[in-house]
Amino acid sequence: MLSSILIEGLIYGIMVLGVFITFRILDFADMTVDGSFPLGAAVAAVLVLKGVSLPVAFVAAFACGMLAGLITALIHTKLKIPGLLAGILTMTMLYSINLRIMSNRANLSLLKADTVFTWLASISKNFLSPELAALLFLVCIVIIIKILLDLFFHTDFGLTMGALGSNPQLIISQGMNPEIIKGIGICLANGLAALAGSFAAMYQGFADVNSGTGVVVSGLASLMLGEFLLKSNKISLLTLRVLLGSIVYRALMYFARSYGYIIGMTANDLKLITGLLIIICMIISQNSLMGTIKRSMGAKK
């Protein structure tokens, strides 16, 4: 049970890092994730079934996710379409593209294919269980991704990207092009979402064209849960709480599926729970913000 929660939390945590970049760093409501997540799953599944090496499959999934993000960025910046609508348009188009990639099939089975998790099980069968081997592998992968993101946001370009979301006029006044910076951020976010989709497909044993439905909403829920766990402005802690929030969210969903029957809850109610969870988090955060403002005003008096 615990290993499954941690594995899913880490896999989807990669996607939540992408949601963090768009929704928190860039202040851009990007719905492309719902399409780029299954895009990564589809690309990786097709390549693995064709016998392509696993590193190439992961890199291809990441690159295709970045391409999806680029389409959204171009629709938004060049056609002057609002960001939310641009993401929805790309997400909608990706549904047909994903079907094309999977040869017009809604589902591809990987149960008989050699994936990264079957490889891990084969090399560690004498000293580790498959679940533990998968968990340790994902911990290493997620730590590497986190460190790379932390280093990126400490560079001049990363700091500029962080400033873009909070003060776009500052970027323009410095003679920089905000469209290029925003576009790179959106590409990076969707690349991470697609990479998470490729890992999810290999772990679950199939790629499904509908696997991205509601992914961005679950990512937001994970993001908000993480914000209650750690309060900090340091990028290293911000990315850490994103991952912790993803694990907590997956734990909550697990307990809802396993013990929800006690209060008459079924698997059909999970989307409802996610939505209510986001609403509750927003209410609490707003009340906390109002309390901080009132205390600050009282201190000034």
N, C-alpha and C positions, 0 to 999 in steps of 0.2 A: 504493500500500500504506500508506504513512505517513499520508496524508491520511484514508484510510478508518478507520484505527485511531483517529486523533485525533477524527474526527467522531463515531464510535460512542462513544468514551470520554467525550466532552463530553455527548452526548445522555443516555447512561445515568448520567453523573455527576450530572445533575439529580435522577434517581431516588435515587442513593446519598446525596445530601444529605438527602433525606427519610428514608432508612433511618438515617442518622446522628442525626437528631433523635429518632426513636423509640427506637432501640437504645442510643445513647450518652448523649444528653441526658436523655431521660425514663426510661431503663432499662425500656422497655416493648417486649416481643417482639411486634411487629405484623406479622401475616401478610396484612393487608389489601392490602398493596402488590401482591401477585400478582393481585389483582382490579382495583385502581384503575389500574394501568398499562394493561391492555387497555381499561379503561373510558374513559380519556382518548383512546386511539387510536380507539375506536369513535365517541365523540361528535364528535371533530374530523373524522373521515372522513365521517360522515353529513352534517355541516354543510357541509363543503367541497363534497361532491357536490350539495348542494342550492343551491349558489351563495352561501352566507353568506360574508362577508368573513373573511379569515384572522385578524385580531386578535380578532374575536368568537369564532371557533372555538377559539382558544387559551384565551381567558378562560373559555369555557363548559367546556372540558376541565378546567381548573384548578378551577373551581367544583364540578363533578361529583365530582372527586377529593376535595375537601374534604367534600362531602356523604357520600361513602363513609366517610371517616375519622370523621365525626360519628356515623354509625350504629354503628361499632365502639366509639367512646367511650361512647355511650349504653348499649349492650349491656353494656359492662364496668362502668360506674359506677352505672347505675340498676338493672340486673338482677343486679349482683354476680357476673357470670360472669368467670372468669379471663381476663386479657388475651389470652393465646395462643389460647384457644378462641374468644373474641369475634372476633378477627381471622380465624380460620379460618371461622367462621360467615358473616361478611360476605363474605369471598373466595368462598365457595361460592355464596352468593346472587347475587353479582355476575356469575357465569358466565351464569346465566339472564337477568339484566338486560342484560348486554352483547349476548346473542343477540337480545333483544327490540329493543334500540336499532338493531341492524344488520338488522332485519326478518327475524329467524330464519335469517340466513346466517352461517356461521362465518368468512367472509372477504369483505372488500370491497376491490376494486381501485381504486387512485388513479392509475393510470398515465396516464389520459386527463384527469385533473382538474388544475386550477390550484392547486398547493400552494406553500408558501413557497420550496421549493427550485427549482421550475420558474420562479417569479418571479425568484429570484436569478440563475438561469442566463440568463434573457432580458435582464435589465438589465446584466449584466456580461459578455456574450458577446464584446464587442469588446476587452476588456482583461484578463479573468480567466477561468480555466477553471471549470466548474461546481463541481468538487470544492473548489477554493481559495475560491471565493465562499461556498460553504456553510460551510467551515471558519471563515472570518473572521466570518461572521454568527453562528455558534454561539459563537465565542470572546466576542463582544460580549454575547450573551444570557447566557452563563454568568457572565461577569464582573459583569453587572448583578445577577443573582440572588445571587451570592456577596456582593457589597457590601451588598445589602439585608438578607441574613441576618446579616452581621457587624454592621450597624447595629442590627438587631432585638435581637440578643443582648447589645448594650451598653445597651439600655434597661432600666428597672427591671423591666418585665414579663419581658423576656428573661432577665435575671439570676435572677429568681424561678423561671422555668422550668428554668434550669440547676441551681438548688439543689434543685428538686423531685426530680430523679432520684437525687441523692446523699443527700439528707436530707429526706424528706417531713415529719418531725415538726417541723422548723424552720418550714416553710411553715404548718403548722397552728397552731403557737404564735404566729405573726404575725397570726393571724386571717384568713388567706386560704383560699380554697376550692381544694384540690388537684385536685378533679375538673374544675373549669372550666379550670384551667391545663393539665392533662393533655389534656383534650379539644381545646383549641385547638392544642396541639402535634401531636396525632395528625391533626387536620384539615389543618394546614399540611404535614405530611409526605406525606400522601396526595394533596394538591393538587399537590405537586412531582412525585410519581410519575406522576400522570395527565398533567401537562404534558410530562414526558419521553416518555410513551406517544404523545402527539399528534405530537411531533417525530419519534419513531421511525417511526410509521406513514407520515408524509409523506416521510421519507427513503428508506424501504424500498419505498414505492409501494403499500402495502396495509395494511389493519388486520385483524388476526386475533384471534379470541376466545381462542386459546391462547397468545398472545404473552407473557402474564404468567407462564407456568409457569416456576418456578425463578428468577424475577427477584429475589426477596428474598434468595435464597441467593447469587446472583451479587453482589448489593449488599453482603452481609456480607463476601464474599471481597474485594471492592474496598476496603471499609472497613478490613479488617485489613491488606491490603497497604499501604495508605496510612499506617497507623500504624507500619510499619517504615521508611518513607521519611523521616518527620519526627517528632521527639519534641518536643512543645510543649503547653502548656496555653492558649495564646492562641487565641481563637476564629478570628481571621483565618488562622492557620496550620492550625488544625483543619479548617476548610472547604477550605483549599487542598490539604491532604493527601488529603482525600476525593476531590477531583477527580483528583489525580495517581494515586491508587490505582485509580480507575475506568479511566484510560487504560492503566496498567500491566496491569490484568486483561484488558482487551480485546486488548492486544498479545500477552499469553500465549495467549489463546484463538485469536488469529489464527495464531500460529506452531504451535499444536497442530493446527489444521485443515490448515495448509499443509504442515507437515513431519512431522506425527505418523506418517505412513505408514512412515517410516524404522524406527520401532520397533513397527510393526504397529498403530498407533493409528488409529481412525476417528472420524468426527463423533459417533458414538454414545457415545464415551467422554468427551465434554466435561463431562457432568454428574458423572461419576466424578472427573474431574480437579478440578472445582470443589470437590466435597466433601472430597477429600484435601487440597486447598490450604487450606481452612478449618481442617481438623484440624491440619495442620502449623503454621499460623500460631498456633493456640491453644496447641500444645505449646511452641513457641518463646517465646511471650509468658509462659506460666506459668513456664517455666524462668528467663526473665529476671526475673520478679517474685520468684521464690524466691531468686535470686542477689542481688537488691537487698536483700531482707529479711535474708539472712545477713550481707551486708556491713555493714548498718546495726546488727545485733546485735553484730557483731565490733567495730565502732567504739565502741559503748557500753561494752563490756567494757574 
